[in-house]
Amino acid sequence: MDVASMEVEITSSLSASKLFKMLSDFDTIAPKVIPQTYKSIALMQGDGGVGSIKSVTFGNGATWKQKIDAIDTSNLSVSYTLFDGDASSDIMDTATHHIKCISSANGGSVYKHTCLIKCKGDAKITDDFINLSKESMADTFKALESYAIDHPEIY
């Protein structure tokens, strides 16, 4: 089983706590801000906390299930695993994401998003797939960050 890893780090003018609040609202704001990427995110099981399972429907209609693995409000981090999906299901078994918001000396922060993909059988992840995935992760963050900056009454 092949395993691939990727990481995106982006500097933000928002504080780490504001970024974390924005990420905590992801299920609500992502379909509103970037519907071409996220059509809907719905809670299937649990209360939204650790162990909860969500259904993620992407803009192209593909679906994945998402399990919340960890939420650490004191360290401003969250981890979740995508599984049982129909997009890239011939290649990917799971994709585990670790996201951390790190404070910067200037009052802003760094958004750090790491993803570990476990492939099915003999499948391999291509460099093109990794590059497109990293671009998507960065574009998603930038769209949500713009939303948060445009709505200071919330963030």
Disulfide bonds with the S-S distance in Angstrom:
none
